[in-house]
Amino acid sequence: MAGVLLEGGLEGPREEILAEILRFCVGRASGDDVPEPRKNRKRGSRGEERKTKETTSKYFVRHLPDLINKFAAENGVLQHLVAIPYYFDIEIYRDCDVDPETLLNLMKDILVKSSSPQVVKNLCR
């Protein structure tokens, strides 16, 4: 999904919908709460959830800054993208060669420049 957003094959509302789906998938992969009707279904073990969160974090640590730079002017998409770091496993930065300051500076710039209340709300989570 992130690849499709980076390639730019979609337009307008489709980009926003895909960004929203991406955010919810990342949240679900990181062990975020499950909607009430699905709580009775068997979930994976804690080890599987941890591994999935780690894999997802490693991917987005590298690609999220590119996505945010691309959609910095589109509040509809940006509001979903800036919520993704909330689900990161912060320990990943120790193992990756990516500087966390890059993402933090990018988020700071968005916070200063954004006029969208939803973008600011998601940044402050």
N, C-alpha and C positions, 0 to 999 in steps of 0.2 A: 504494500500500500504506500509506504514512504517512497519507494522507487517511482511509482506512478505520479505522485505529487511532484517529485523532483524533475521528472521528465517533462512535465507540463502538458500531458495529453488531455487534460480536462479543463473545463472553463467554469467560472462563476460558482453557481450553487453546487455543482458536482464536486468541486474542490473542497468546499466547506463541508459537505456531507461526508466525503471520504476522510477528511481530517477529524471529524467527530467520531466516525467509526474507528479510526486509528486510535484515538484517545481512549475510547472505551475498551478496545482490545488490549491495549497496553495495561490499562487498569485491571482488567480481568486476569491477564497473564501474571500480574504482580501480586495477585491474591486479594484484590479489592473485593468488597462484599458482592455477593451474588443476589440477583433479584429474588424476592420472596418465593415465587412459584418454583424456582429451580433449586432451592436450598436442600431439598430432600435427596437430590441426586448425589451419587458418590463422587467425591472430589479426589484428586490425586494426593499423594503423600506430601508431607512437608518438604521432603528432599526434592521431589519433582517440582514443587512450587518454587523453591529456592533456586533451582537450576534454571527454570523458565524465566524468573525475574532477572537472574544474572545475565542470561543470554540476551534478553530484551534490552537490558540496561547497556550492555556492551555495544549493541547495534546503534541505539539512539545517542549514546555519548558521542559517537562519530558523525552521525547524520543529522541530528537535530539542529545544530547550528546552521547547516546549509538550508534546511527547510525553513527555519525562522528568517534567515536572510532573504530567501526567495519571496516569502509571503509577509514581509514586514509591513507592507502598505495595505494588506487585506485583513481587516479586523475580524471578519467572519471566520477565516481559516486560522488566523493567529491566536484567537482565543482558545482554540483547542490545542494547538501546538505548545503554547506556553504552559499548559497544564501537565504535559507529559513528564517533565523532570520530577514532579511530585511522586511519581512511581519508581524513580531510579533507586538502584542499590548504590549508595554513595561510595561504598568500598571499592567499586569498580575503577574509580579514578586512580587507585594505587596500582592496579594491574595494567592499565592502559597507558599508552604514550600520548594521551590527549590531556591538554592543560585545562583544568576546570575553570580557570579565569576567563577563558574564551567564552564559555556559555554564560558565566556570571556577568561579564561585561555586556554581552548581547542583551541579556534580560534587563540589566540596568538601563541601557539605552532605550529599550522598548517602554519601560516603566516611565521614563522621563518624557518620551515623545507621544505616547499613546493617549488618545482621547476617548477610547472605548472603556466604559465601566467594567464590562465583562472581561476584557483583557487584563485590566488592572487587578480585578478580583482573583482571577486565576493565577496571576503572577504572585500574589500575596499569600497564597495558600500555604 
